[in-house]
Amino acid sequence: MLCKKLFLSGILVFVLLSFCFIVSVKASSEMWSQTYGGEGSEKAYSLVESSDGGYALAGYTYPSDAEESDVWLVKTDSNGNMVWNQTYGEGSIRALVQTSDGGYALAGRANKGDWDIYRDFLLVKTDNHGNMEWNRTYGGKDLYHAYSLVQTSDGGFALVGDTSPNLLGSPRDIWLVKTDAYGVMEWNRTYGGASYGYAYSLIVTSDGGFALAGCTTSFGAGHEDFWLVKTDEDGDIMWNQTYGGEKYDCAYALVETSDGGYTIAGYTNSSGGGEEDVWLVKTDSNGNMVWNQTYGEGSIRALVQTSDGGYALAGGARLVKTDTYGNMMWNQTYEGEAYALVQTSDGGYALAGQKNGDFWLAKTDEHGIIPEFPSWTLLIVTLTAVLVVAVIYRHYLNKCNQGRRKSEKICISACSVDINSFA
């Protein structure tokens, strides 16, 4: 009876421990890393958390047997498993939004000539399954490349990028295009100077206008500076500001902050360690710098203001988390290269980019951690361990029972000897 009690108690303890472990696995089941692609080359530049809890990521796919890259959109479930994917002809996508009707809009460039030299702005609208509803191109004889896209309050779209007379041409100007809900151009604006101007990020501001960030060599303190341009709802400039030093500095990401100001992220060669360092600049509502921070070598491609008022920055193989004043709280590194970032509904983060030549999508917890093993692997290991323990306990139970039976035989034999002696 004692052996049986020990056996049952041991099994109960291990079941309880396993249950706790399984619960912890379930809690971390939303942390994972996935890749999508074939034998060629794929790169994701933009990412959204979709309304169904999954993700959509867009960029390009370049099959090994193809002459040009194709626009590629991939839709996943909440665990990163591919649900569907669609291609939309030659080109590359840099920006993606989920539209108010549940579909998607994608912006980038469309190839229109040999050697991928001649390009137009490209805008593609799909339904919620990625089926193309319409597509538009905007441009002319020059080179055009869109890098950022927003849906406006009237149901239309605004996309920004740059235009140049030729591949190595100068000047290169920022180009902002506003369309209606069907992609028909309503107006366009150019911003530039005597030399180069680039815009990589566009947002709709709280007053209904636009703000765009990039870099310029026409104004500022040095070779190339951060450039922040604020416009009204018609694209007319209200003010613009530059930030930087005597070397090269360029902004890739922009957010309007909860206090009405702006935060811009990119790289600097003028501050920090003197090499290409991650740079974060905070301004007031008029673009005047409030503070700035550097975070070591690298370049940032994506920026979000987090739910706690701080910031998360992603680029290269890094994810950096800061407080409200840009002081680093933590940073994580990964095997993939990140170009897009969102803070997810559970407080964690999702990153998209490229890993080993494929689309890469990773989900982290609130500290930027991705587990080394997927949750189903941990579950199998746990159940296997419980089974092994059960077998071991059964083995010892048998030993225990054998010992008990042997003791009983010895006792009976001894008793028989005593009785015979008495007789």
Secondary structure, DSSP 8 states (H G I E B T S, - for coil): -HHHHHHHHHHHHHHHHHHHHHHHHHHTTT-EEEEE--SSEEEEEEEEE-TTS-EEEEEEEE-TT-SS-EEEEEEE-TTS-EEEEEEEEEEEEEEEEE-TTS-EEEEEEEE-SGGG--EEEEEEEE-TT--EEEEEEE--SSEEEEEEEEE-TTS-EEEEEEEESSTT-S-BEEEEEEE-TTS-EEEEEEE--SSBEEEEEEEE-TTS-EEEEEEESSSSSSSBEEEEEEE-TTS-EEEEEEE--SSBEEEEEEEE-TTS-EEEEEEESSSTTSSSEEEEEEE-TTS-EEEEEEEEE----EEEE-TTS-EEEEEEEEEEEE-TT--EEEEEEEEEEEEEEEE-TTS-EEEEEEETTEEEEEEE-TT----SS-HHHHHHHHHHHHHHHHHHHHHHHHHHHHHHHHHHHHHHHHHHHHHHHH-
